[in-house]
Amino acid sequence: MVEGMLSPELEARIVADSRDRVAWMRARSQGITATDVAGLSTPASILRAAQQKLRPSGFSGNAYTDHGRRREPLIAEWVEKEHGIHPSTALFCAEVEKRHLATPDGILQDAEGRIVLAEIKTTNKSWRSIPRGYLRQVWWQQHVVGAERTLFAWEEHRDFRPLHDQPVCVWIDRDDAEIDKLVHLATALIDELYRMTTGQKIPQGDLSPREQAMLRDATADAYRALALID
């Protein structure tokens, strides 16, 4: 957690802490997270994401995810030491759309209020470039928290042994064009969740975009059942 290191306005947007996994999963289930948007690119992907949101697979991890959980706190310590970005377990909501959620691995807010994030991964692959799904996660986190850039750090391993003495890292600047695409896809995902949970569609023809957004907000209770997944 990063209490006392953030502005009161940013701290007020913390809705859960991943150290309390039950509460964190419940909060995540009621919004759109970086994990949700990672695979959003086509209409078919929106349907798959909605189905997964409503009927999760029950996957709880494997040897690779267990390795990541062990290594990521150590990588976070390195990130803090080398770049000053504090480890974070906070789940944030966006300033305007409260159902837009993200749990960055690290966060730093300077005296002028500017925010940078950290995202940490482990992999057994040699990346020539950052996978597109991970870029979507980074852009989504930047959108939710209001960050200007993200330090993306990853550690490559073979047979769960790190290959290098320290992680590889690159800076990813905020990309508002990509963020705008993700926001539109997330809106389509919310609409699909609305349809699947109510049997109705968000009216399009007779309502302005502002009125459609108000209707989505008014139907937030339609997603309460998602909290039961944990």
N, C-alpha and C positions, 0 to 999 in steps of 0.2 A: 504494500500500500504506500501511498505518497502523501499522507495527511500532513498539512502544514507547509508543503512545498508548492502548493498550487493556489491560485486566486480563489476567493470565496465563490465566485461565479462558476468556476470550473469544478470545484469540489462539490457544489450543489448538484452537478450533473452525474455524480457517481451513484449508481443504482444498486450495485452489488459488488461483492468481492469474491474472486475465484477460490480463495482459501476456504470459504463456506460453499462447498460444491453444490449442495442441494439448492440453496438460495440463488446461487449464480446460474445454475441450469434453469431454474424456474424463471428468472428474469430474462435470460436469453430466449427462452421459448416464446416470450410474448413480444418479440421484436425481430428485426432483421439484422443479422450479425455479419461480420466479415467472412465467416465460414459460409454463411448462406449465399453471399454474393460472389464468392470465389468462382463458382461454376456458371454464373449467369451470363449468357451470351446470345441465346436464341429463344424463341417461344417455347420450344420443347424443353429447354433447360429450366424455364420458369415453372412449368408443370412438374418436372422432376423435383425441383427444390421445394415446391409446395407440398408434394406428396411426402417427401422426406421430413418436412417440418411437422406434418400432422401424424405421420406414422414412422417415427425414427427406427433405424435398423436394430438398435440395441447394442451396436458395436461399442465395446468399452476399452479397446486397445489391443496391441500385440507387442511383439518384441521391439519393433521399431518405435512405436509411440512410447513404450516404457523407457527406451533409451533416451528419447527426446525429453521426457519429463525429468530424467536424472541429470542430463547435461545442460538443459536450458538455464537453470538457476546459476550454474557455474559460468556459462557464457554471459549471462546478465551481469554478473559481478565484473567480468572483464570489460563489458561495455561501459559500465559505470566508472571503472578505474581509468579507462582510456579516453572516454568521450563525455563523461559527466552526466550521462542519461540514467536516471534512477530506475531501478526495477519497479514494476507496477503490477498489481493484481486486480486493479479496479476495472469494473465494467461501467463505461460511460454511455450516456444517451446524448443524441445531438441536441443542439440548442433549440431548434424549431420542431422537428419531427422526433418526438420522444421515443418512437419505436425503431429508430435507427440506432444501433448499439455496436460497441466495439470494446475489446479488452486488449489494448496494446501491451507489449511485453516491457516497455520502458517509456518514460515520459520526463520531459524537462521543460519548465516554463521559466523564461528569463524575466528580468526586472521590468521589461517593456511589455510583458504578456505574451511574447512570441513562444510558440510551442513546437518542440521537436519530439519525435517518437522513436522508439526502437522496436524492431520486429526480429525475432530469433527463430531460426530453423536448424534442424539437423538433417542430413541426407547421406545416402550411400551412393549418390550419383555425382558425376563431375559436371557441373553446370557451366555451359558457355554463356548463358544468360539466365536471368531470373525467370522461372516459370510464370506464365501469364496469370494463372490463378492466384499466385502469391502477390503479384503486382496489384490485382484487383483488391485483395485484402488490405494492402498498404494504402491504396487510394481511399478505400472505404473508411479505414481508421482515421486518415487525415480529414476526411469529410466530417465524421462524427465528432472528433475532438477539436477540430479547427487548427490542425497542425500545418506548418509550412514545408516540412521535410521529414523524412524518416531514415534512420540508419538501419539498413537491412543487413543483418549479420548471420552467417551460417557456418556450420562446422561439418565437414565431410568426414565420413568414417568408413572403415572396412571391417566387417565382422564386429561392429560396435566398438572399434578402437579408433579414436581420432587420428587422422592422417597428418595433421599439422600442429605446430605448437600453439597457434592462436587462430581464431576464426577469420574468415574472409568477410569483408564488409564493404558496402557501397552506399552512397547517399542517393535517395530517391526523392526528387522534388515533387511538390504538389502539382497535380495535373488536373485543372478544373474541367477541361473537356472530357477527360475520362471519368471524373467524378460525376459530371452531369449525366453521362450515359448510365452509370451505375444507379444513380438516384431514380432515373426513369425505369430501369429494370426492377429496382426494388419496389417502386410503386406498382408495377405490373404484378409482382409477386404478392404484394399486399392485396391487390384486387383479386388474384386467384385464390388466396386464402379466404377472402371474404366469400367468394363464390362457393368454395368447397365446404365452408362451415355454415353458410346460410341458405345455399341453394339459389342465390340470386346474384345478379351482376350489379356492379356499380353503374348507375345510369350515366350515359355519356351525352346523349343528344340534348337533353333539356337542362343540363347543369353546366355552369361555368367551371373552369379548372379549380377556382377557389371554392365553389360549392361542393365539387367532388371531394376536395381535400377535407372539407368540414364534415362530409358524410363519413369518410374513412375514420376521422377522429371520433365521430359519434358512435361508431360501431366497434370501438376498441374491445368491448365486452365479448365480441364474437371470437376473440382469440384467447379468452380466459382458459378454455379447455386445454390449450397447449401447455399450460403449466403442469398438467398432470403427467407429462411424459417422464418425469424423473421419479 
